[in-house]
Amino acid sequence: MKFTVSSLVVLLFYSAIYAQSTIPSSITSNKTLTKAGSPYKLTGKVVVFQDVTLTIEPGVVILCDTLSSIEVRGTLTAIGAQRDSIKFKTSGANLTSYFWQGIKVLGTDQIPKNQVTMKYVKFSNSKLGIDLDFAYDGPYVFEKCEFSNNYIVFSDAGAPETRISETNFLNNGVCLRYCQFDCIVDRSNFIGNKTGIDGWKKTTNCYFTDNELAMRPYGIATNNIIVNNVIGAEVGQNAVNKIFTNNVVENNQKGINASGFMNFQGTQFFDNQICNNTDYDIKWTSNRNANIMNNCWCSQDSTNIRSKILDGHQDNQYGLVKFIPFKTTCNTASSVHSSKTAYKKIRVVNPFTDNLNIGFENQTQFTLLLYDLKGQIIFSEMPAQGMSRFSMDHLSPGVYLYIVEDEFGEVYRGKVTKVNP
């Protein structure tokens, strides 16, 4: 075979593309994974030893073999960039299976030291994404990340606190499971998961859609939008100071399954907009009576409101629900805006054909994410400015979800429909 210089150049080019650096199984001194050395391969169990820092630079890709894992006894810092994220993903071809084990954090010194920090990280296809069950050296901070196609994303939360913000959870099994310390998830999106929240202390300003169960909160859930799920919320753990306020619970198959929590000390349940859910708005399953006054039901007809509340009137093993007086307008998540952005209003031309027109009348900068109803991101644009036109001729007719974030951090969410020209 004739082997030319050009052939050698091509060979070297493709060898460079597909070259992989294997992460050592024992990281005993500070180590940095660089974009120049990427992609990296994760095989077996990798341990980051105590008093050692593993730093991951923007743009690094880590290909995770089946059953591989990272155990962090030291410190993990993974800070990507908006246009150059860090990626943990399977080395296999099946992107919908759970291949690798995830990251287990062991922090037993109980000395606050920011043991794990992640920003602009995309994390997929793990059995247990971030295990914080024995993590006591926080705070643990996750910002502007994306977790997709994981069996469980977070198991427990670390001490003294765990903070998750502006993060997308897409097509996972359980996103946030259990939390016995101070933990908060804020301004995040839960789309297409089996369970969004299962026992998390504080959930604020989040968006839940197309989940089998949006949330089973423990503690505080306020200013959330919960729409188009199979079950909107299950509220009933025996928690003191349980707060469920200023939420929108609409257009789910089942609205809220509620039990005895409303009788406990410090409970607050008001200013929620609960309506237009298919089977019922609230199903009460305690043998004690409940007081859920001062909520909104998208109606001023008490008979109509009563027809969507299941309690002792339908099954005498349960108590009775008192919902009068009710409110006609509530200060819910859909109407809350910061002082910086209250003067702005997003404009959307809906339905649309080949072009989607969306944005602001002034020259506000924003980012746009468009999802299908399975929670897959099908279009993204960042940044855009003012009233903008985006070509969507590649999309099939149907319903899509948009998330727009402006330059001040205000988030706008909604649905758009593409129709044939």
C-alpha positions as CSV (number, residue, x, y, z in Angstrom):
1,M,0.0,0.0,0.0
2,K,1.3,3.4,-0.9
3,F,1.6,5.6,2.3
4,T,1.9,9.3,1.6
5,V,2.7,12.3,3.7
6,S,-1.0,13.4,3.4
7,S,-2.1,10.0,4.7
8,L,0.2,10.4,7.7
9,V,-1.2,13.9,8.4
10,V,-4.8,12.5,8.3
11,L,-3.8,9.6,10.6
12,L,-2.2,11.9,13.1
13,F,-5.2,14.2,13.0
14,Y,-7.7,11.4,13.8
15,S,-5.4,9.9,16.4
16,A,-5.3,13.2,18.2
17,I,-9.1,13.4,18.1
18,Y,-9.7,10.0,19.5
19,A,-6.8,9.9,22.0
20,Q,-8.0,9.4,25.5
21,S,-6.2,9.9,28.8
22,T,-7.1,7.5,31.6
23,I,-7.7,9.1,35.0
24,P,-5.4,7.3,37.5
25,S,-7.2,5.2,40.1
26,S,-5.5,6.9,43.0
27,I,-5.2,10.7,43.0
28,T,-2.7,11.3,45.9
29,S,-1.6,14.9,45.0
30,N,-3.4,17.9,43.5
31,K,-4.4,17.2,39.9
32,T,-5.9,19.3,37.1
33,L,-7.8,17.8,34.2
34,T,-7.3,20.2,31.2
35,K,-9.2,20.7,28.0
36,A,-6.0,20.1,26.1
37,G,-5.8,16.6,27.6
38,S,-9.5,15.8,27.0
39,P,-11.3,13.5,26.6
40,Y,-10.4,11.5,29.8
41,K,-11.5,8.0,30.4
42,L,-12.9,6.9,33.8
43,T,-12.4,3.2,34.5
44,G,-13.0,1.3,37.7
45,K,-13.0,3.2,41.0
46,V,-11.0,6.5,41.2
47,V,-10.2,7.9,44.7
48,V,-9.4,11.5,45.4
49,F,-7.6,11.2,48.7
50,Q,-8.1,13.4,51.8
51,D,-6.4,16.8,51.6
52,V,-6.1,16.5,47.8
53,T,-7.9,18.6,45.2
54,L,-9.1,17.4,41.8
55,T,-9.7,20.4,39.5
56,I,-11.6,20.1,36.2
57,E,-11.2,22.9,33.7
58,P,-13.9,24.2,31.2
59,G,-14.4,22.0,28.2
60,V,-13.2,18.7,29.7
61,V,-15.1,15.6,28.7
62,I,-15.0,12.5,31.0
63,L,-16.1,9.2,29.4
64,C,-17.3,6.9,32.1
65,D,-17.0,3.1,31.6
66,T,-19.6,0.7,33.0
67,L,-19.4,0.5,36.8
68,S,-16.8,3.2,37.0
69,S,-17.0,5.7,39.9
70,I,-15.2,8.6,41.7
71,E,-14.9,8.6,45.5
72,V,-14.1,12.1,46.8
73,R,-12.4,12.2,50.2
74,G,-10.6,15.4,49.4
75,T,-12.0,18.3,47.2
76,L,-13.6,18.3,43.8
77,T,-13.8,21.6,41.9
78,A,-15.4,21.4,38.4
79,I,-16.2,24.9,37.1
80,G,-17.0,25.1,33.4
81,A,-18.2,28.0,31.3
82,Q,-21.5,28.9,29.7
83,R,-20.3,28.0,26.2
84,D,-17.7,25.4,27.3
85,S,-19.3,23.1,29.9
86,I,-17.7,20.1,31.6
87,K,-19.3,16.8,30.7
88,F,-19.5,13.5,32.6
89,K,-21.1,11.0,30.2
90,T,-21.1,7.3,29.4
91,S,-18.5,5.8,27.1
92,G,-21.2,3.4,25.8
93,A,-23.5,3.9,22.8
94,N,-26.8,3.6,24.7
95,L,-27.5,7.1,26.0
96,T,-30.7,6.1,27.9
97,S,-29.1,3.5,30.2
98,Y,-27.4,3.9,33.6
99,F,-23.8,2.8,33.0
100,W,-21.5,4.2,35.6
101,Q,-21.9,4.5,39.3
102,G,-21.5,8.2,39.9
103,I,-19.6,10.3,42.5
104,K,-19.6,9.4,46.2
105,V,-18.5,12.1,48.6
106,L,-16.9,11.2,51.9
107,G,-16.3,14.2,54.1
108,T,-16.0,13.3,57.8
109,D,-13.9,16.1,59.2
110,Q,-16.9,18.3,59.7
111,I,-14.8,21.3,58.8
112,P,-16.5,23.6,56.3
113,K,-14.3,23.7,53.2
114,N,-16.4,23.7,50.0
115,Q,-15.6,20.1,49.4
116,V,-17.6,19.9,46.1
117,T,-18.3,22.8,43.7
118,M,-19.8,22.3,40.2
119,K,-20.8,25.0,37.8
120,Y,-21.7,24.5,34.1
121,V,-21.4,20.7,34.4
122,K,-23.4,18.3,32.3
123,F,-23.8,14.9,34.0
124,S,-25.6,11.9,32.5
125,N,-26.2,8.1,32.6
126,S,-25.2,7.3,36.2
127,K,-26.9,5.0,38.6
128,L,-26.4,7.4,41.6
129,G,-25.1,10.7,40.4
130,I,-24.0,12.6,43.5
131,D,-24.0,10.6,46.8
132,L,-23.8,13.0,49.7
133,D,-25.0,10.6,52.4
134,F,-21.6,10.8,54.3
135,A,-20.7,14.4,53.3
136,Y,-20.0,16.8,56.2
137,D,-17.4,19.1,54.8
138,G,-19.5,21.5,52.7
139,P,-21.1,23.7,51.7
140,Y,-21.8,21.7,48.5
141,V,-22.6,24.0,45.6
142,F,-24.1,23.1,42.2
143,E,-24.9,26.0,39.8
144,K,-26.1,26.1,36.2
145,C,-25.6,22.4,35.7
146,E,-27.6,19.8,33.7
147,F,-28.4,16.3,34.9
148,S,-30.0,13.9,32.4
149,N,-30.8,10.2,32.2
150,N,-29.6,9.3,35.6
151,Y,-31.3,6.7,37.8
152,I,-30.9,8.9,40.9
153,V,-29.3,12.3,40.7
154,F,-28.7,13.4,44.3
155,S,-29.0,11.0,47.3
156,D,-29.2,12.9,50.5
157,A,-27.5,16.3,51.0
158,G,-24.3,17.3,52.6
159,A,-23.6,19.4,55.8
160,P,-23.7,22.1,56.7
161,E,-25.6,22.9,53.5
162,T,-26.2,21.9,49.9
163,R,-27.2,24.6,47.4
164,I,-28.5,23.8,43.9
165,S,-29.5,26.7,41.6
166,E,-30.3,27.4,37.9
167,T,-30.0,23.7,37.1
168,N,-31.9,21.5,34.7
169,F,-33.0,18.0,35.6
170,L,-34.1,16.1,32.5
171,N,-35.4,12.5,32.1
172,N,-34.0,11.1,35.4
173,G,-35.5,8.6,37.8
174,V,-35.4,10.5,41.0
175,C,-33.8,14.0,41.0
176,L,-33.4,15.0,44.7
177,R,-33.9,12.3,47.2
178,Y,-33.9,12.9,51.0
179,C,-32.3,15.7,52.9
180,Q,-31.6,15.9,56.6
181,F,-29.5,19.0,56.6
182,D,-30.0,22.5,55.2
183,C,-30.5,22.1,51.5
184,I,-32.1,24.3,48.9
185,V,-32.9,24.0,45.2
186,D,-33.8,27.3,43.6
187,R,-34.6,28.5,40.0
188,S,-34.2,25.1,38.6
189,N,-36.2,23.1,36.0
190,F,-37.5,19.5,36.4
191,I,-38.7,18.1,33.1
192,G,-39.6,14.5,32.1
193,N,-38.5,12.8,35.3
194,K,-40.2,10.0,37.3
195,T,-39.8,12.0,40.5
196,G,-38.6,15.5,40.8
197,I,-38.3,16.1,44.6
198,D,-38.6,13.4,47.2
199,G,-38.0,14.8,50.6
200,W,-36.0,18.1,50.1
201,K,-36.0,20.8,52.7
202,K,-36.4,23.9,50.6
203,T,-37.7,24.2,47.0
204,T,-38.2,27.7,45.6
205,N,-38.8,29.3,42.2
206,C,-38.6,26.0,40.3
207,Y,-40.5,24.7,37.3
208,F,-41.9,21.2,37.1
209,T,-43.5,19.7,34.0
210,D,-44.0,16.3,32.4
211,N,-42.9,14.4,35.5
212,E,-44.7,11.4,36.9
213,L,-44.5,13.0,40.4
214,A,-43.4,16.6,40.5
215,M,-42.6,16.9,44.2
216,R,-42.9,15.3,47.6
217,P,-41.4,18.1,49.6
218,Y,-40.2,18.2,53.2
219,G,-40.1,21.6,54.8
220,I,-40.6,24.6,52.5
221,A,-42.0,24.7,48.9
222,T,-42.8,28.2,47.7
223,N,-43.1,30.1,44.4
224,N,-42.9,27.0,42.2
225,I,-44.8,26.3,39.0
226,I,-46.1,22.7,38.8
227,V,-47.9,22.0,35.5
228,N,-48.7,19.1,33.2
229,N,-47.4,16.3,35.5
230,V,-49.2,13.1,36.4
231,I,-49.2,14.1,40.1
232,G,-48.4,17.6,41.0
233,A,-47.5,17.3,44.7
234,E,-47.7,14.9,47.6
235,V,-47.7,16.7,50.9
236,G,-47.9,14.8,54.1
237,Q,-44.7,14.1,55.9
238,N,-45.1,14.8,59.6
239,A,-42.9,17.9,59.6
240,V,-42.9,20.8,61.9
241,N,-42.9,24.2,60.1
242,K,-44.0,22.8,56.8
243,I,-44.7,25.5,54.3
244,F,-46.5,25.2,50.9
245,T,-47.2,28.7,49.6
246,N,-47.4,30.8,46.5
247,N,-47.2,27.8,44.2
248,V,-49.1,27.2,40.9
249,V,-50.5,23.7,40.6
250,E,-52.4,23.5,37.3
251,N,-53.2,21.1,34.5
252,N,-51.8,18.0,36.1
253,Q,-53.7,14.7,35.9
254,K,-53.9,14.7,39.7
255,G,-53.3,18.0,41.6
256,I,-52.3,17.5,45.2
257,N,-52.4,14.4,47.4
258,A,-52.5,15.7,51.0
259,S,-52.6,14.1,54.4
260,G,-52.2,15.0,58.0
261,F,-49.4,17.6,57.7
262,M,-51.9,20.5,57.8
263,N,-52.6,19.8,61.4
264,F,-49.0,20.1,62.6
265,Q,-47.3,23.0,64.3
266,G,-46.2,25.9,62.1
267,T,-47.8,24.6,58.9
268,Q,-48.6,27.2,56.2
269,F,-50.8,26.4,53.2
270,F,-52.1,29.5,51.4
271,D,-51.8,31.7,48.4
272,N,-51.5,28.7,46.1
273,Q,-53.3,28.6,42.7
274,I,-54.7,25.1,42.4
275,C,-57.0,24.4,39.5
276,N,-57.8,22.8,36.2
277,N,-56.3,19.5,37.3
278,T,-58.0,16.5,35.6
279,D,-58.9,14.0,38.3
280,Y,-59.0,16.3,41.3
281,D,-57.4,19.5,42.6
282,I,-56.8,18.1,46.1
283,K,-57.3,14.6,47.5
284,W,-57.4,14.6,51.3
285,T,-56.4,11.3,52.9
286,S,-56.4,11.9,56.7
287,N,-59.2,11.1,59.1
288,R,-58.8,14.6,60.6
289,N,-60.3,17.7,59.2
290,A,-58.2,20.2,57.2
291,N,-58.2,24.0,56.8
292,I,-56.9,25.2,53.4
293,M,-58.5,28.6,53.3
294,N,-57.0,31.6,51.4
295,N,-56.0,29.7,48.3
296,C,-57.1,30.4,44.7
297,W,-59.1,27.9,42.6
298,C,-59.5,29.8,39.2
299,S,-63.2,30.1,40.1
300,Q,-65.5,32.0,42.4
301,D,-68.1,29.3,42.4
302,S,-67.8,27.4,45.7
303,T,-69.8,24.4,44.3
304,N,-67.4,24.1,41.4
305,I,-64.4,24.3,43.7
306,R,-65.9,21.7,46.0
307,S,-66.4,19.3,43.1
308,K,-62.6,19.1,42.6
309,I,-61.8,18.4,46.3
310,L,-62.0,14.8,47.4
311,D,-62.4,14.3,51.1
312,G,-64.9,12.9,53.6
313,H,-67.8,13.9,51.4
314,Q,-66.9,11.2,49.0
315,D,-65.3,8.7,51.5
316,N,-66.2,8.8,55.2
317,Q,-62.9,7.3,56.3
318,Y,-61.4,10.7,55.6
319,G,-61.9,14.1,57.3
320,L,-63.5,17.2,55.8
321,V,-61.7,20.0,54.0
322,K,-62.6,23.7,54.7
323,F,-61.6,25.9,51.8
324,I,-63.8,29.0,52.4
325,P,-62.9,31.8,52.4
326,F,-60.9,31.6,49.3
327,K,-59.1,34.2,47.3
328,T,-59.7,35.3,43.7
329,T,-56.0,36.3,43.1
330,C,-52.9,34.9,44.6
331,N,-49.3,36.1,44.7
332,T,-48.1,33.0,42.9
333,A,-44.9,32.2,41.1
334,S,-46.3,33.2,37.7
335,S,-46.8,36.8,38.8
336,V,-43.7,37.4,40.9
337,H,-40.9,39.5,39.3
338,S,-37.9,41.2,40.7
339,S,-37.8,45.0,41.0
340,K,-35.1,45.1,38.3
341,T,-37.3,43.4,35.7
342,A,-40.9,44.2,36.7
343,Y,-41.2,46.8,33.9
344,K,-40.4,44.1,31.2
345,K,-42.8,41.7,29.7
346,I,-41.8,38.8,27.4
347,R,-43.5,38.7,24.0
348,V,-44.2,35.4,22.2
349,V,-46.0,35.0,18.9
350,N,-48.0,31.8,19.4
351,P,-48.8,29.6,17.5
352,F,-45.9,29.9,15.0
353,T,-45.0,28.2,11.7
354,D,-41.5,28.2,10.4
355,N,-40.1,31.0,12.6
356,L,-40.5,31.5,16.4
357,N,-40.7,35.2,17.4
358,I,-39.9,35.7,21.1
359,G,-38.2,38.2,23.2
360,F,-38.5,41.7,24.7
361,E,-39.6,45.0,23.2
362,N,-36.4,46.7,24.6
363,Q,-32.9,45.4,23.9
364,T,-32.7,43.1,26.9
365,Q,-30.3,40.2,26.4
366,F,-31.6,36.7,27.1
367,T,-31.0,33.0,26.6
368,L,-33.5,30.7,25.1
369,L,-34.0,26.9,25.6
370,L,-36.7,25.0,23.8
371,Y,-37.7,21.5,24.9
372,D,-40.0,18.9,23.5
373,L,-42.5,17.2,25.8
374,K,-40.0,14.5,26.6
375,G,-37.7,17.0,28.1
376,Q,-35.1,16.9,25.4
377,I,-33.4,20.2,24.5
378,I,-34.1,20.7,20.8
379,F,-32.9,24.3,20.4
380,S,-30.8,26.8,22.4
381,E,-29.6,30.3,21.7
382,M,-27.4,32.4,23.9
383,P,-27.2,35.2,24.0
384,A,-30.1,36.8,22.0
385,Q,-31.3,40.4,22.3
386,G,-34.6,42.3,22.0
387,M,-37.4,40.8,20.0
388,S,-35.8,37.9,18.0
389,R,-36.7,35.5,15.3
390,F,-35.5,31.9,15.3
391,S,-35.8,29.5,12.4
392,M,-37.8,26.4,13.4
393,D,-38.4,24.9,10.0
394,H,-36.7,21.7,11.2
395,L,-39.3,21.1,13.9
396,S,-42.4,19.0,13.5
397,P,-45.8,20.5,14.3
398,G,-46.6,20.1,18.0
399,V,-46.3,21.6,21.5
400,Y,-42.9,22.8,22.9
401,L,-41.8,24.2,26.2
402,Y,-39.6,27.3,26.3
403,I,-37.4,28.7,29.1
404,V,-36.1,32.3,28.7
405,E,-33.7,33.8,31.1
406,D,-32.9,37.5,30.8
407,E,-29.7,39.4,31.7
408,F,-30.9,40.0,35.2
409,G,-31.6,36.4,36.0
410,E,-35.4,36.6,35.6
411,V,-36.8,33.4,34.2
412,Y,-39.9,33.1,32.0
413,R,-41.5,29.8,31.1
414,G,-44.3,28.7,28.9
415,K,-45.6,26.7,25.9
416,V,-45.6,27.4,22.2
417,T,-47.3,25.4,19.4
418,K,-45.9,24.9,16.0
419,V,-48.5,24.6,13.2
420,N,-48.3,23.9,9.5
421,P,-47.9,27.0,7.3
